[in-house]
């Protein structure tokens, strides 16, 4: 039961942070269906949703997967996730965007964001394999991110200010669906 209580607390904290940041964020952004290929999602995405609402969907989708096991090359809750498989799955489910596989490939999308300007839903990248952009997660706010870290672990929220993650931070990207739609054409 303590694990359940902890994750409920984290979820409430994240949703509070997202709501606060969304109130100050312009809402003129709109969505798109793909980045690399035409989406075949059965559920239509409401094109009128602004990015702050989409970011909320990204976070709710990501947090709902907490505890799913890590699996190298994994791309679904049934098989487990590696870091980029997790991010791809979350973005596909929450925003109907198809991201490429691999942290390095995903790092090429969107626009760079300074660490001090991170907003919930931004992608954060780390050097975990002695290679830049070798790990990716989703920023949830308050210097925390959710990711699928490694073998023997599962999807979880970690603090970017711990010495391990702060030493390995490579940068962040914000994926603006309207910009990615024009790139995909």
N, CA, C and O of each residue as an XYZ file, in Angstrom:
740
protein
N       0.809     -1.212      0.000
C       0.000      0.000      0.000
C       0.851      1.275      0.000
O       0.440      2.242     -0.642
N       2.015      1.347      0.678
C       2.810      2.570      0.651
C       3.215      2.982     -0.756
O       3.248      4.176     -1.055
N       3.527      2.014     -1.641
C       3.908      2.338     -3.009
C       2.754      3.032     -3.729
O       2.962      4.015     -4.441
N       1.537      2.517     -3.541
C       0.350      3.108     -4.154
C       0.159      4.535     -3.655
O      -0.120      5.432     -4.450
N       0.301      4.755     -2.369
C       0.142      6.084     -1.793
C       1.196      7.039     -2.337
O       0.885      8.187     -2.655
N       2.434      6.580     -2.449
C       3.522      7.406     -2.970
C       3.221      7.860     -4.392
O       3.383      9.038     -4.710
N       2.782      6.939     -5.254
C       2.503      7.309     -6.639
C       1.286      8.203     -6.759
O       1.245      9.059     -7.643
N       0.309      8.035     -5.913
C      -0.829      8.960     -5.911
C      -0.364     10.353     -5.530
O      -0.805     11.341     -6.116
N       0.521     10.434     -4.555
C       1.076     11.723     -4.146
C       1.826     12.371     -5.308
O       1.633     13.552     -5.594
N       2.677     11.600     -5.972
C       3.448     12.118     -7.103
C       2.507     12.578     -8.214
O       2.706     13.649     -8.787
N       1.490     11.785     -8.521
C       0.548     12.148     -9.572
C      -0.149     13.463     -9.248
O      -0.279     14.327    -10.116
N      -0.598     13.620     -8.008
C      -1.247     14.876     -7.605
C      -0.277     16.040     -7.710
O      -0.651     17.117     -8.173
N       0.965     15.839     -7.285
C       1.980     16.883     -7.358
C       2.222     17.288     -8.809
O       2.266     18.477     -9.124
N       2.376     16.313     -9.684
C       2.634     16.593    -11.091
C       1.462     17.321    -11.718
O       1.656     18.316    -12.417
N       0.256     16.847    -11.483
C      -0.908     17.503    -12.072
C      -1.067     18.932    -11.561
O      -1.497     19.812    -12.307
N      -0.725     19.167    -10.302
C      -0.762     20.524     -9.757
C       0.254     21.399    -10.460
O      -0.054     22.526    -10.846
N       1.480     20.881    -10.632
C       2.528     21.647    -11.311
C       2.159     21.936    -12.754
O       2.371     23.045    -13.242
N       1.609     20.946    -13.435
C       1.231     21.141    -14.826
C       0.119     22.167    -14.931
O       0.152     23.036    -15.803
N      -0.852     22.074    -14.061
C      -1.956     23.040    -14.093
C      -1.452     24.450    -13.868
O      -1.900     25.387    -14.529
N      -0.526     24.607    -12.944
C       0.030     25.934    -12.666
C       0.816     26.453    -13.857
O       0.692     27.621    -14.224
N       1.628     25.588    -14.464
C       2.425     26.044    -15.599
C       1.550     26.272    -16.825
O       1.847     27.145    -17.640
N       0.488     25.509    -16.964
C      -0.393     25.668    -18.118
C      -1.144     26.991    -18.074
O      -1.469     27.561    -19.115
N      -1.413     27.468    -16.895
C      -2.141     28.728    -16.775
C      -1.334     29.887    -17.332
O      -1.904     30.889    -17.763
N      -0.008     29.761    -17.327
C       0.851     30.837    -17.797
C       1.381     30.583    -19.196
O       2.178     31.380    -19.692
N       0.975     29.517    -19.844
C       1.497     29.154    -21.150
C       0.519     29.555    -22.231
O      -0.683     29.335    -22.086
N       1.017     30.154    -23.340
C       0.119     30.494    -24.432
C      -0.570     29.254    -24.972
O       0.010     28.169    -25.003
N      -1.808     29.427    -25.394
C      -2.568     28.259    -25.839
C      -2.791     28.242    -27.345
O      -3.722     27.588    -27.814
N      -1.976     28.931    -28.102
C      -2.173     28.977    -29.539
C      -1.610     27.797    -30.298
O      -1.789     27.721    -31.514
N      -0.931     26.867    -29.630
C      -0.343     25.731    -30.313
C      -1.408     24.695    -30.613
O      -2.336     24.491    -29.829
N      -1.266     24.053    -31.743
C      -2.196     22.993    -32.099
C      -1.426     21.717    -32.366
O      -0.195     21.717    -32.399
N      -2.149     20.640    -32.554
C      -1.495     19.343    -32.693
C      -1.300     18.953    -34.145
O      -1.750     19.632    -35.068
N      -0.621     17.847    -34.310
C      -0.415     17.235    -35.613
C      -0.528     15.729    -35.447
O      -0.566     15.245    -34.316
N      -0.582     14.984    -36.524
C      -0.694     13.553    -36.339
C       0.624     12.812    -36.428
O       0.728     11.727    -35.856
N       1.631     13.322    -37.101
C       2.838     12.524    -37.247
C       4.090     13.366    -37.198
O       4.065     14.589    -37.337
N       5.178     12.665    -36.995
C       6.493     13.263    -37.154
C       7.244     12.509    -38.235
O       7.939     13.121    -39.046
N       7.115     11.197    -38.260
C       7.885     10.413    -39.215
C       7.011      9.648    -40.198
O       7.480      9.259    -41.267
N       5.772      9.433    -39.857
C       4.892      8.676    -40.738
C       3.445      9.009    -40.421
O       3.143      9.557    -39.361
N       2.558      8.679    -41.339
C       1.140      8.924    -41.116
C       0.645      8.040    -39.991
O       0.887      6.832    -39.995
N      -0.039      8.624    -39.037
C      -0.535      7.867    -37.892
C      -1.736      7.028    -38.287
O      -2.537      7.410    -39.141
N      -1.837      5.865    -37.637
C      -2.983      5.007    -37.896
C      -3.765      4.765    -36.625
O      -4.466      3.761    -36.498
N      -3.644      5.690    -35.679
C      -4.343      5.526    -34.412
C      -5.848      5.496    -34.642
O      -6.384      6.281    -35.424
N      -6.515      4.592    -33.959
C      -7.952      4.457    -34.116
C      -8.698      5.600    -33.433
O      -9.800      5.959    -33.848
N      -8.104      6.170    -32.392
C      -8.783      7.238    -31.675
C      -8.405      8.585    -32.262
O      -7.218      8.893    -32.362
N      -9.385      9.402    -32.656
C      -9.068     10.717    -33.194
C      -8.544     11.634    -32.084
O      -8.942     11.529    -30.924
N      -7.647     12.529    -32.474
C      -7.107     13.492    -31.532
C      -7.811     14.810    -31.767
O      -7.948     15.246    -32.910
N      -8.254     15.444    -30.715
C      -8.934     16.728    -30.812
C      -7.928     17.795    -31.222
O      -7.084     18.199    -30.423
N      -8.017     18.248    -32.466
C      -7.077     19.224    -33.000
C      -7.181     20.580    -32.303
O      -6.273     21.402    -32.431
N      -8.258     20.830    -31.576
C      -8.414     22.126    -30.916
C      -7.668     22.188    -29.588
O      -7.566     23.259    -28.989
N      -7.140     21.046    -29.115
C      -6.420     21.060    -27.847
C      -5.110     21.813    -27.996
O      -4.364     21.585    -28.948
N      -4.833     22.697    -27.072
C      -3.576     23.425    -27.058
C      -2.492     22.539    -26.458
O      -2.792     21.557    -25.779
N      -1.222     22.890    -26.710
C      -0.133     22.069    -26.207
C      -0.179     21.895    -24.692
O       0.098     20.786    -24.234
N      -0.504     22.896    -23.877
C      -0.564     22.630    -22.435
C      -1.519     21.492    -22.080
O      -1.232     20.710    -21.174
N      -2.632     21.389    -22.772
C      -3.553     20.283    -22.533
C      -2.916     18.976    -22.994
O      -3.062     17.948    -22.333
N      -2.216     19.009    -24.115
C      -1.519     17.819    -24.604
C      -0.430     17.405    -23.620
O      -0.249     16.214    -23.367
N       0.296     18.372    -23.064
C       1.331     18.055    -22.077
C       0.715     17.343    -20.883
O       1.297     16.395    -20.355
N      -0.438     17.784    -20.462
C      -1.149     17.125    -19.369
C      -1.472     15.673    -19.740
O      -1.328     14.766    -18.920
N      -1.908     15.471    -20.977
C      -2.203     14.115    -21.460
C      -0.931     13.264    -21.489
O      -0.955     12.091    -21.115
N       0.174     13.861    -21.935
C       1.458     13.147    -21.957
C       1.818     12.691    -20.550
O       2.190     11.536    -20.345
N       1.708     13.592    -19.586
C       2.082     13.241    -18.216
C       1.153     12.193    -17.614
O       1.614     11.279    -16.929
N      -0.124     12.313    -17.858
C      -1.052     11.319    -17.316
C      -0.788      9.955    -17.936
O      -0.821      8.939    -17.242
N      -0.525      9.927    -19.238
C      -0.216      8.673    -19.908
C       1.082      8.082    -19.360
O       1.150      6.887    -19.074
N       2.106      8.917    -19.215
C       3.403      8.447    -18.711
C       3.278      7.924    -17.285
O       3.777      6.842    -16.978
N       2.627      8.671    -16.423
C       2.506      8.261    -15.021
C       1.669      6.999    -14.856
O       1.871      6.235    -13.912
N       0.739      6.783    -15.766
C      -0.075      5.570    -15.676
C       0.746      4.312    -15.946
O       0.303      3.206    -15.637
N       1.932      4.472    -16.518
C       2.795      3.337    -16.851
C       3.867      3.079    -15.791
O       4.723      2.212    -15.968
N       3.816      3.830    -14.696
C       4.796      3.661    -13.627
C       4.835      2.203    -13.183
O       3.804      1.577    -12.940
N       6.052      1.686    -13.086
C       6.241      0.312    -12.634
C       6.371     -0.713    -13.746
O       6.791     -1.841    -13.486
N       6.020     -0.352    -14.997
C       6.182     -1.290    -16.112
C       7.676     -1.605    -16.241
O       8.506     -0.697    -16.201
N       8.013     -2.871    -16.393
C       9.411     -3.308    -16.434
C      10.177     -2.767    -17.628
O       9.615     -2.510    -18.693
N      11.489     -2.599    -17.416
C      12.409     -2.242    -18.486
C      12.661     -3.473    -19.345
O      12.805     -4.583    -18.832
N      12.715     -3.265    -20.661
C      13.129     -4.324    -21.575
C      13.844     -3.663    -22.736
O      13.290     -2.788    -23.402
N      15.060     -4.079    -22.972
C      15.825     -3.533    -24.092
C      15.040     -3.736    -25.382
O      14.643     -4.858    -25.698
N      14.814     -2.658    -26.126
C      14.046     -2.724    -27.366
C      12.550     -2.772    -27.159
O      11.798     -2.837    -28.131
N      12.090     -2.742    -25.895
C      10.670     -2.842    -25.596
C       9.888     -1.613    -26.016
O      10.364     -0.484    -25.895
N       8.675     -1.848    -26.513
C       7.872     -0.740    -27.035
C       6.424     -0.740    -26.567
O       5.613      0.041    -27.066
N       6.090     -1.607    -25.613
C       4.698     -1.647    -25.166
C       4.621     -2.047    -23.697
O       5.564     -2.625    -23.156
N       3.491     -1.737    -23.050
C       3.325     -2.136    -21.654
C       3.352     -3.664    -21.482
O       3.755     -4.168    -20.434
N       2.927     -4.379    -22.498
C       2.899     -5.838    -22.416
C       4.297     -6.450    -22.432
O       4.547     -7.444    -21.750
N       5.209     -5.863    -23.206
C       6.564     -6.412    -23.320
C       7.557     -5.707    -22.416
O       8.623     -6.250    -22.126
N       7.225     -4.512    -21.970
C       8.163     -3.659    -21.241
C       8.704     -2.593    -22.174
O       8.449     -2.625    -23.378
N       9.451     -1.647    -21.618
C       9.956     -0.514    -22.401
C      11.449     -0.317    -22.202
O      11.982     -0.553    -21.118
N      12.116      0.122    -23.266
C      13.396      0.774    -23.063
C      13.074      2.267    -23.037
O      11.909      2.640    -23.179
N      14.066      3.124    -22.863
C      13.756      4.545    -22.660
C      13.037      5.175    -23.851
O      12.039      5.875    -23.678
N      13.545      4.927    -25.060
C      12.907      5.566    -26.214
C      11.581      4.888    -26.564
O      10.663      5.547    -27.053
N      11.473      3.597    -26.324
C      10.202      2.913    -26.542
C       9.117      3.471    -25.642
O       7.966      3.617    -26.054
N       9.496      3.783    -24.404
C       8.559      4.393    -23.459
C       8.097      5.762    -23.960
O       6.898      6.038    -24.002
N       9.051      6.620    -24.342
C       8.717      7.971    -24.808
C       7.867      7.895    -26.076
O       6.874      8.613    -26.193
N       8.238      7.044    -27.014
C       7.461      6.879    -28.251
C       6.034      6.458    -27.944
O       5.083      7.017    -28.491
N       5.886      5.472    -27.069
C       4.556      4.960    -26.731
C       3.700      6.058    -26.097
O       2.547      6.252    -26.483
N       4.261      6.763    -25.137
C       3.523      7.821    -24.443
C       3.090      8.905    -25.429
O       1.925      9.302    -25.429
N       4.006      9.387    -26.265
C       3.661     10.448    -27.214
C       2.642      9.976    -28.245
O       1.763     10.744    -28.636
N       2.745      8.731    -28.687
C       1.767      8.205    -29.637
C       0.381      8.146    -28.999
O      -0.607      8.559    -29.606
N       0.316      7.632    -27.779
C      -0.977      7.486    -27.098
C      -1.582      8.835    -26.730
O      -2.787      9.037    -26.877
N      -0.753      9.756    -26.253
C      -1.265     11.021    -25.721
C      -1.429     12.120    -26.770
O      -2.305     12.974    -26.638
N      -0.601     12.106    -27.803
C      -0.626     13.211    -28.767
C      -0.812     12.768    -30.203
O      -0.979     13.598    -31.096
N      -0.784     11.454    -30.432
C      -0.905     10.912    -31.777
C       0.306     11.250    -32.647
O       0.205     11.247    -33.874
N       1.447     11.542    -32.023
C       2.685     11.808    -32.757
C       3.512     10.536    -32.818
O       3.634      9.822    -31.823
N       4.080     10.251    -33.984
C       4.948      9.089    -34.153
C       6.391      9.547    -34.113
O       6.869     10.187    -35.050
N       7.079      9.226    -33.045
C       8.484      9.590    -32.900
C       9.356      8.453    -33.412
O       8.928      7.299    -33.412
N      10.584      8.766    -33.850
C      11.495      7.693    -34.269
C      11.973      6.892    -33.067
O      11.828      7.343    -31.930
N      12.538      5.715    -33.297
C      13.082      4.914    -32.200
C      14.522      5.336    -31.953
O      15.270      5.609    -32.891
N      14.895      5.385    -30.706
C      16.255      5.731    -30.315
C      16.321      7.137    -29.758
O      15.795      8.079    -30.350
N      16.972      7.270    -28.615
C      17.084      8.577    -27.957
C      17.786      9.593    -28.842
O      17.363     10.747    -28.910
N      18.846      9.188    -29.519
C      19.592     10.116    -30.373
C      18.710     10.644    -31.507
O      18.737     11.837    -31.807
N      17.929      9.762    -32.139
C      17.030     10.185    -33.222
C      15.953     11.133    -32.691
O      15.626     12.127    -33.340
N      15.409     10.834    -31.533
C      14.385     11.703    -30.946
C      14.974     13.069    -30.602
O      14.280     14.082    -30.691
N      16.245     13.103    -30.211
C      16.882     14.377    -29.826
C      16.993     15.348    -30.993
O      17.219     16.540    -30.782
N      16.837     14.862    -32.209
C      16.929     15.715    -33.398
C      15.626     16.454    -33.688
O      15.588     17.325    -34.557
N      14.569     16.118    -32.976
C      13.259     16.728    -33.204
C      13.036     17.921    -32.288
O      13.671     18.043    -31.241
N      12.142     18.784    -32.687
C      11.742     19.899    -31.827
C      12.792     20.983    -31.759
O      13.661     21.101    -32.624
N      12.684     21.779    -30.692
C      13.661     22.854    -30.504
C      14.318     22.687    -29.141
O      13.701     22.201    -28.194
N      15.566     23.094    -29.061
C      16.314     22.982    -27.808
C      15.717     23.892    -26.755
O      15.241     24.989    -27.050
N      15.751     23.416    -25.523
C      15.212     24.159    -24.394
C      16.288     24.199    -23.307
O      16.897     23.178    -22.986
N      16.511     25.377    -22.753
C      17.453     25.502    -21.637
C      16.887     24.786    -20.418
O      15.672     24.730    -20.229
N      17.767     24.244    -19.602
C      17.334     23.529    -18.399
C      16.450     24.424    -17.527
O      15.493     23.951    -16.915
N      16.772     25.696    -17.477
C      15.999     26.636    -16.652
C      14.616     26.935    -17.232
O      13.765     27.490    -16.537
N      14.383     26.575    -18.495
C      13.104     26.847    -19.156
C      12.257     25.590    -19.370
O      11.263     25.631    -20.095
N      12.638     24.486    -18.751
C      11.894     23.247    -18.934
C      10.441     23.391    -18.496
O      10.131     24.038    -17.495
N       9.566     22.770    -19.277
C       8.145     22.710    -18.951
C       7.707     21.248    -18.984
O       8.286     20.448    -19.719
N       6.698     20.893    -18.202
C       6.200     19.517    -18.244
C       5.884     19.094    -19.676
O       5.298     19.849    -20.452
N       6.284     17.881    -20.003
C       6.091     17.355    -21.354
C       7.322     17.460    -22.229
O       7.405     16.787    -23.256
N       8.303     18.309    -21.838
C       9.549     18.415    -22.602
C      10.327     17.111    -22.468
O      10.179     16.388    -21.483
N      11.143     16.824    -23.451
C      11.978     15.628    -23.423
C      13.354     16.004    -22.888
O      13.937     17.007    -23.301
N      13.864     15.202    -21.976
C      15.183     15.448    -21.387
C      16.102     14.291    -21.767
O      15.688     13.132    -21.803
N      17.367     14.634    -22.053
C      18.329     13.669    -22.573
C      19.559     13.602    -21.678
O      19.977     14.590    -21.074
N      20.121     12.399    -21.618
C      21.254     12.143    -20.740
C      22.278     11.259    -21.449
O      21.951     10.511    -22.370
N      23.524     11.367    -20.995
C      24.615     10.531    -21.469
C      24.803      9.420    -20.448
O      25.482      9.611    -19.439
N      24.209      8.265    -20.701
C      24.305      7.149    -19.751
C      25.171      6.014    -20.272
O      25.501      5.097    -19.519
N      25.539      6.057    -21.526
C      26.323      4.975    -22.124
C      27.619      5.511    -22.741
O      28.099      4.981    -23.743
N      28.176      6.553    -22.147
C      29.367      7.220    -22.676
C      29.141      7.692    -24.111
O      30.044      7.681    -24.948
N      27.900      8.105    -24.356
C      27.493      8.603    -25.663
C      26.404      9.648    -25.444
O      25.433      9.400    -24.729
N      26.568     10.813    -26.060
C      25.568     11.854    -25.874
C      24.202     11.383    -26.365
O      24.095     10.599    -27.309
N      23.181     11.872    -25.712
C      21.790     11.572    -26.059
C      21.527     10.061    -26.106
O      20.858      9.569    -27.015
N      22.054      9.343    -25.130
C      21.844      7.894    -25.100
C      20.669      7.487    -24.210
O      20.312      6.310    -24.158
N      20.072      8.442    -23.516
C      18.913      8.147    -22.671
C      17.936      9.317    -22.752
O      18.347     10.475    -22.823
N      16.630      9.003    -22.739
C      15.602     10.036    -22.847
C      14.501      9.768    -21.826
O      14.184      8.621    -21.510
N      13.933     10.847    -21.325
C      12.790     10.781    -20.421
C      11.884     11.973    -20.668
O      12.159     12.807    -21.531
N      10.817     12.048    -19.916
C       9.831     13.129    -20.064
C       9.841     13.958    -18.781
O       9.656     13.423    -17.687
N      10.057     15.256    -18.920
C      10.090     16.155    -17.777
C       8.685     16.293    -17.194
O       7.723     16.530    -17.925
N       8.572     16.140    -15.856
C       7.262     16.240    -15.221
C       7.110     17.502    -14.382
O       6.010     17.804    -13.920
N       8.184     18.236    -14.179
C       8.145     19.443    -13.362
C       8.955     19.259    -12.092
O       9.269     18.135    -11.700
N       9.292     20.373    -11.451
C       9.999     20.357    -10.170
C      11.296     19.541    -10.229
O      11.614     18.800     -9.298
N      12.041     19.685    -11.333
C      13.317     18.982    -11.546
C      13.187     17.465    -11.534
O      14.140     16.768    -11.184
N      12.046     16.954    -11.904
C      11.826     15.507    -11.948
C      11.449     15.088    -13.372
O      10.887     15.866    -14.142
N      11.775     13.842    -13.692
C      11.421     13.298    -14.997
C      11.021     11.845    -14.840
O      11.436     11.168    -13.899
N      10.203     11.371    -15.781
C       9.767      9.979    -15.773
C      10.435      9.292    -16.951
O      10.537      9.852    -18.043
N      10.893      8.054    -16.708
C      11.634      7.339    -17.741
C      11.644      5.847    -17.434
O      11.212      5.410    -16.367
N      12.143      5.088    -18.383
C      12.362      3.650    -18.202
C      13.873      3.474    -18.129
O      14.540      3.440    -19.164
N      14.427      3.362    -16.915
C      15.861      3.532    -16.728
C      16.799      2.416    -17.162
O      17.750      2.686    -17.896
N      16.576      1.175    -16.743
C      17.575      0.154    -17.058
C      17.068     -1.226    -16.685
O      16.022     -1.389    -16.056
N      17.853     -2.216    -17.097
C      17.528     -3.600    -16.769
C      17.320     -3.754    -15.273
O      18.044     -3.171    -14.466
N      16.331     -4.542    -14.919
C      16.030     -4.770    -13.517
C      15.181     -3.681    -12.896
O      14.763     -3.801    -11.745
N      14.924     -2.631    -13.635
C      14.111     -1.528    -13.116
C      12.801     -1.440    -13.865
O      12.471     -2.296    -14.686
N      12.071     -0.403    -13.570
C      10.815     -0.164    -14.247
C      10.602      1.323    -14.423
O      11.390      2.129    -13.927
N       9.561      1.690    -15.113
C       9.238      3.099    -15.348
C       9.083      3.777    -13.987
O       8.358      3.293    -13.118
N       9.772      4.900    -13.816
C       9.728      5.604    -12.540
C      10.069      7.077    -12.727
O      10.572      7.498    -13.769
N       9.778      7.845    -11.678
C      10.107      9.270    -11.631
C      11.404      9.413    -10.846
O      11.548      8.848     -9.762
N      12.349     10.176    -11.403
C      13.624     10.442    -10.734
C      13.881     11.941    -10.680
O      13.313     12.718    -11.448
N      14.739     12.318     -9.766
C      15.128     13.715     -9.566
C      16.351     14.023    -10.425
O      17.381     13.362    -10.296
N      16.244     15.010    -11.289
C      17.347     15.386    -12.166
C      18.494     16.045    -11.406
O      19.586     16.193    -11.955
N      18.273     16.441    -10.162
C      19.310     17.119     -9.393
C      20.207     16.150     -8.620
O      21.187     16.580     -8.012
N      19.893     14.851     -8.631
C      20.813     13.919     -7.987
C      22.125     13.954     -8.759
O      22.151     14.309     -9.938
N      23.201     13.588     -8.095
C      24.513     13.701     -8.751
C      24.575     12.847    -10.017
O      25.155     13.271    -11.016
N      23.988     11.653     -9.989
C      24.042     10.793    -11.174
C      23.437     11.489    -12.390
O      24.079     11.570    -13.437
N      22.214     11.988    -12.264
C      21.529     12.575    -13.412
C      22.067     13.960    -13.758
O      22.174     14.286    -14.940
N      22.403     14.766    -12.790
C      22.887     16.121    -13.096
C      24.204     16.085    -13.866
O      24.430     16.933    -14.729
N      25.085     15.114    -13.571
C      26.357     14.985    -14.293
C      26.153     14.521    -15.725
O      26.999     14.772    -16.584
N      25.053     13.854    -15.990
C      24.837     13.230    -17.297
C      23.841     13.980    -18.188
O      23.588     13.554    -19.315
N      23.280     15.077    -17.705
C      22.294     15.827    -18.485
C      22.936     16.356    -19.765
O      23.980     17.006    -19.716
N      22.304     16.074    -20.927
C      22.795     16.523    -22.231
C      21.988     17.661    -22.825
O      22.501     18.408    -23.658
N      20.756     17.808    -22.422
C      19.924     18.846    -22.998
C      18.468     18.427    -23.016
O      18.098     17.351    -22.547
N      17.652     19.314    -23.574
C      16.213     19.072    -23.618
C      15.660     19.592    -24.931
O      16.200     20.518    -25.536
N      14.576     18.976    -25.354
C      13.891     19.369    -26.577
C      12.411     19.536    -26.277
O      11.828     18.786    -25.495
N      11.825     20.523    -26.906
C      10.377     20.712    -26.839
C       9.825     20.410    -28.224
O      10.234     21.011    -29.217
N       8.914     19.491    -28.271
C       8.328     19.120    -29.552
C       7.058     19.923    -29.740
O       6.060     19.712    -29.051
N       7.111     20.845    -30.681
C       5.959     21.669    -31.029
C       5.266     20.966    -32.192
O       5.787     20.950    -33.307
N       4.103     20.390    -31.941
C       3.436     19.612    -32.989
C       3.211     20.378    -34.282
O       3.298     19.783    -35.356
N       2.925     21.671    -34.222
C       2.666     22.410    -35.463
C       3.955     22.557    -36.274
O       3.900     22.535    -37.504
N       5.108     22.706    -35.626
C       6.381     22.795    -36.349
C       6.742     21.435    -36.930
O       7.225     21.356    -38.059
N       6.519     20.373    -36.182
C       6.870     19.042    -36.658
C       5.995     18.632    -37.831
O       6.436     17.887    -38.705
N       4.754     19.114    -37.855
C       3.869     18.801    -38.978
C       4.439     19.392    -40.254
O       4.439     18.734    -41.295
N       4.929     20.632    -40.188
C       5.475     21.247    -41.397
C       6.778     20.569    -41.828
O       7.068     20.518    -43.023
N       7.573     20.047    -40.883
C       8.816     19.338    -41.217
C       8.519     18.006    -41.899
O       9.265     17.569    -42.776
N       7.424     17.364    -41.492
C       7.096     16.030    -41.995
C       6.607     16.076    -43.450
O       6.591     15.051    -44.130
N       6.223     17.223    -43.910
C       5.683     17.334    -45.288
C       6.767     17.267    -46.327
O       6.481     17.345    -47.522
